[in-house]
Every structure is written in C-alpha cells, then in structure tokens.
C-alpha cells in the first residue's frame, strides 16, 4: 500500500479563493463600467455575491438582458462579453496568478 499526503492544500485553496475573488471583483467593475446609463438603474443594480465556493455577479433589472445583447448604442456589444474578454487578456498577462 502506498499513502501519499499532500501538505498545503488549505494554502492552495486559500490562494485559489483569492484569485477567484480578484477576478470577480475586476469582472464586476468592468461590467458595471460598460453598462449604459440612461437613468442609472441598470448600472447601479450590479451586485457581487461572494460565496465560499462560488462567486456570482447579478443584476435584477428586468431589461438587463436586452442591454447585454447590444440594444443600446452606448454598448452595442453588450457588457458581459467585452468584460470577460478584458479579464481574459489580464489573465494572459499574468495578473491572476496563484502567488
């Protein structure tokens, strides 16, 4: 029988959570900044929900999906896809490394 113990898993989990939280924070900021403004309700409605295993970015505005599909000339490509692309570029540049 072989037994292998891997030490440092809690440290890895902590580092992974920190990276996930950083990505969530930056993604929230980018999506919010790309959201078109008429009354400001859609932009103000973006919220982060930080969990232990899962983070979420939510917006309860009834028309947010239309804005995200490009219905506004202020954001013809929507908000989520461009924001995700920004985060992808930052990832390629090494911003979200496990330190």
Helices and strands as residue ranges (DSSP letters): H 9-34, H 41-44, E 47-50, E 55-58, H 64-68, G 73-75, H 80-92
